Structures are given as structure tokens and as C-alpha cells.
Amino acid sequence: MPVGVASARSLLSRQTLVPHMSSIFIGVIIIAVLFGSALLAMGTARFLPEKHLSTDTKSVVSVSMAVVGTLSALVLGLLISTANTSYTAKAQQVTQISSDAIGLDRLLRRYGPEAQGIRALLRRYIAAKLQDLFPENPDQLPNLENEATVSLLEELQNKILALQPASDTQRWLQGQALQLTATAMATRWELGLENLSKTPTPLLVLVVFWFIILFASFGLFAPANITSVTAIFLCSLGVGTAISMMTELQTPFLGLIRISNAPLLHALAVISH
């Protein structure tokens, strides 16, 4: 295998593995940073002159932080919405692959005995796709770039193309079957390419920085009692888990939030009859 191809595949594997391993840790780190910034500001407030903590100063800080808070909430909400849209699109693509497989099997069944071998190849392809996306071993990463599975689909296309229709009906069935395999191929590449779409790290760092400023303002004027500290901690917990949820949605085949394998299992059961 060429060195460039091997390097590219290694990079793709790392890009998939890193979000999986770090999504929970990112949330924990963000919670610690936000809560720590509030506690640091709360401790710093003890050494500030009284004029820096006056009512007028508090009003100015509150108005300023309202702008930062609104901006942070809007951007975080947009990031979560985008991640959820991407997750939903990938789930729909898995369903699309399953429905195309069932439809293709029905077409081949209607074609006649000449297509029985192609139907068996289709079952092998769906079984391989199921193993690629949803490995039985929980420690194994999903393989969206499995060349062997792609080769099965290409072989399936070639065998359908090699059929010799004996009637207009078989000719129509062959054309429909080729369209479904082309759709399945396109969906397969879309699934792999969209998996590379991640939130840019600088943008995520910027949003966290905004929240650090916001939480520091909380701690600056908060009274040092258990109720205030608990409220600030719960608030940091909410922000941290929201960002962790966003990173989870960007790895739909890994982590706590995963796409269901039920559509592919159903398709495999249907075409196995």
C-alpha cells in the first residue's frame, strides 16, 4: 500500500478515535475550568477594594456579561443543533442503506433464478456493512473505509450489469437494480465523508473562553456560601455536559449516543429469507 494512502487512513482512524476517547473528558475538564474560574474570582473578590464591588460596578458587569452570556448561549445552541442535524443525517443514511438493500433483494427475486447468486452476494455485503459500522467487539472501532466491503458492492454492480435480460420486464428490473446499487454507493461515500465533519477546535475554545469570563463574573459578586457555590457548580455542570453532548453527537458510531443497528439487522433478516 502506498505510504500516502496508509498515512491518510491512519489519520482518519485517529480523527475517529480521539473524539470517542475525549468527549467525556472534555466535559469534565470544562466543568472543572468553569467552576474553578468562578471560585478563583470569588477568592479574588476578597482582596479587591470596596469601590470595585459597588452596586454601580456590579450593574456594569452584569450588563456586559449579559451580552457575553447571550452570545455564548446562541453559539453553543447552534453548535448542538448542527451536531444533532449531522447525527440525524447519518442515522437516515443507515436506514437508507437498509431500505435500498431490501428493495434490491425484491428486484433480484423478481428477476428470476439467474439472480440467486447476486442475492447471496447482497447478503454478504449487508452482513459486512453491519460488521463495519457496528462491530460486535465493543473495543473495535467502526470501519467506514473498508475496501473489502466496497469491493463487494462493486462486484454486486458488475454482476447485475452482466445479466442478460430475456424480456422487457427483466430489462426494467435490471435498470432499477443498477440505480439502487448506485444510490447505495453514493450513500456509502457520503457516510464516510460526513463523518469527518467536526466542530473546529478554535471555535470550541472560543466558546469555552466566553463561558470562563461569564463564570468569573458570577464568582466575583457571589456570596461565599454553600448555596451560591452549589448553584455555580450546577451551572458549570450544565454547560460542560452540553458541550460533551455535542461532541458525542459528532461520533454517532462510538460513545454513549450511538446510531441504532436495528435497520441493518432488519434488512439482513428480510433478505436472508
URBELMO-V689456 format. One record per residue. N is the residue number from 1. PSI is psi in degrees with one decimal (999 if undefined). Layout:
N|PSI ; N|PSI
//
This chain:
1|133.6 ; 2|148.4 ; 3|-39.9 ; 4|-41.6 ; 5|-43.0 ; 6|-40.4 ; 7|-40.2 ; 8|-42.5 ; 9|-36.1 ; 10|-39.8 ; 11|-42.3 ; 12|-39.9 ; 13|-40.8 ; 14|-38.3 ; 15|-30.1 ; 16|-37.7 ; 17|-41.1 ; 18|-48.1 ; 19|-36.4 ; 20|-43.1 ; 21|-23.7 ; 22|-7.7 ; 23|-46.0 ; 24|-40.8 ; 25|-36.0 ; 26|-44.9 ; 27|-44.4 ; 28|-43.3 ; 29|-42.7 ; 30|-41.5 ; 31|-45.7 ; 32|-41.2 ; 33|-45.8 ; 34|-46.5 ; 35|-38.7 ; 36|-37.8 ; 37|-37.0 ; 38|-43.6 ; 39|-38.8 ; 40|-42.4 ; 41|-36.3 ; 42|-39.4 ; 43|-36.8 ; 44|-33.1 ; 45|-27.2 ; 46|-24.7 ; 47|-0.3 ; 48|146.8 ; 49|154.8 ; 50|-34.3 ; 51|-24.3 ; 52|-11.4 ; 53|18.6 ; 54|169.2 ; 55|-39.7 ; 56|-42.2 ; 57|-41.6 ; 58|-37.7 ; 59|-43.5 ; 60|-44.3 ; 61|-41.2 ; 62|-44.0 ; 63|-41.7 ; 64|-44.2 ; 65|-23.0 ; 66|-37.8 ; 67|-46.6 ; 68|-42.1 ; 69|-42.8 ; 70|-44.2 ; 71|-44.5 ; 72|-43.9 ; 73|-40.8 ; 74|-45.9 ; 75|-42.4 ; 76|-41.6 ; 77|-38.9 ; 78|-41.2 ; 79|-42.5 ; 80|-41.7 ; 81|-42.1 ; 82|-42.9 ; 83|-39.7 ; 84|-37.6 ; 85|-41.8 ; 86|-42.2 ; 87|-45.8 ; 88|-38.9 ; 89|-40.7 ; 90|-38.9 ; 91|-40.1 ; 92|-33.9 ; 93|-38.4 ; 94|-42.8 ; 95|-38.5 ; 96|-43.9 ; 97|-41.8 ; 98|-46.5 ; 99|-36.9 ; 100|-38.5 ; 101|-43.5 ; 102|-44.3 ; 103|-40.7 ; 104|-40.9 ; 105|-39.8 ; 106|-40.2 ; 107|-43.5 ; 108|-35.0 ; 109|-40.7 ; 110|-26.2 ; 111|-40.7 ; 112|-176.6 ; 113|-25.3 ; 114|-20.9 ; 115|7.5 ; 116|-40.3 ; 117|-34.1 ; 118|-36.9 ; 119|-39.1 ; 120|-38.3 ; 121|-36.8 ; 122|-41.4 ; 123|-39.5 ; 124|-40.0 ; 125|-46.3 ; 126|-39.0 ; 127|-40.4 ; 128|-40.3 ; 129|-39.4 ; 130|-42.2 ; 131|-35.8 ; 132|-47.2 ; 133|-33.0 ; 134|74.7 ; 135|143.0 ; 136|-33.4 ; 137|116.2 ; 138|-20.9 ; 139|-6.7 ; 140|135.2 ; 141|147.5 ; 142|146.0 ; 143|96.5 ; 144|-6.3 ; 145|29.9 ; 146|111.1 ; 147|-31.3 ; 148|-38.8 ; 149|-39.3 ; 150|-39.9 ; 151|-36.0 ; 152|-43.0 ; 153|-39.1 ; 154|-39.2 ; 155|-37.1 ; 156|-43.6 ; 157|-43.7 ; 158|-40.4 ; 159|-38.0 ; 160|-40.5 ; 161|-30.4 ; 162|-7.1 ; 163|148.0 ; 164|90.8 ; 165|137.2 ; 166|-2.4 ; 167|167.4 ; 168|-34.7 ; 169|-48.2 ; 170|-34.9 ; 171|-41.8 ; 172|-42.8 ; 173|-39.1 ; 174|-44.3 ; 175|-43.2 ; 176|-39.2 ; 177|-40.2 ; 178|-37.1 ; 179|-40.8 ; 180|-39.3 ; 181|-35.4 ; 182|-40.2 ; 183|-42.1 ; 184|-38.2 ; 185|-43.8 ; 186|-42.0 ; 187|-38.5 ; 188|-42.8 ; 189|-37.1 ; 190|-40.4 ; 191|-40.6 ; 192|-40.1 ; 193|-41.5 ; 194|-22.4 ; 195|-16.9 ; 196|-5.9 ; 197|110.5 ; 198|158.5 ; 199|127.9 ; 200|133.0 ; 201|-42.9 ; 202|-37.4 ; 203|-42.1 ; 204|-40.9 ; 205|-40.2 ; 206|-43.4 ; 207|-43.4 ; 208|-39.1 ; 209|-42.3 ; 210|-42.5 ; 211|-32.1 ; 212|-45.3 ; 213|-43.3 ; 214|-45.4 ; 215|-31.9 ; 216|-37.3 ; 217|-33.0 ; 218|-49.2 ; 219|-26.1 ; 220|-36.0 ; 221|3.7 ; 222|139.0 ; 223|145.6 ; 224|75.6 ; 225|168.0 ; 226|-32.9 ; 227|-46.0 ; 228|-44.6 ; 229|-41.4 ; 230|-42.4 ; 231|-43.4 ; 232|-40.5 ; 233|-43.3 ; 234|-35.7 ; 235|-43.7 ; 236|-34.8 ; 237|-41.2 ; 238|-45.0 ; 239|-43.7 ; 240|-43.5 ; 241|-31.3 ; 242|-44.1 ; 243|-38.8 ; 244|-40.4 ; 245|-39.4 ; 246|-44.6 ; 247|-31.9 ; 248|-41.6 ; 249|-21.1 ; 250|-6.0 ; 251|73.4 ; 252|-14.9 ; 253|8.9 ; 254|167.5 ; 255|-159.0 ; 256|-35.7 ; 257|106.8 ; 258|151.7 ; 259|141.7 ; 260|142.0 ; 261|5.7 ; 262|-42.3 ; 263|-43.7 ; 264|-37.7 ; 265|-41.3 ; 266|-43.8 ; 267|-42.9 ; 268|-38.4 ; 269|-38.8 ; 270|-46.9 ; 271|-8.9 ; 272|-12.1 ; 273|999
//
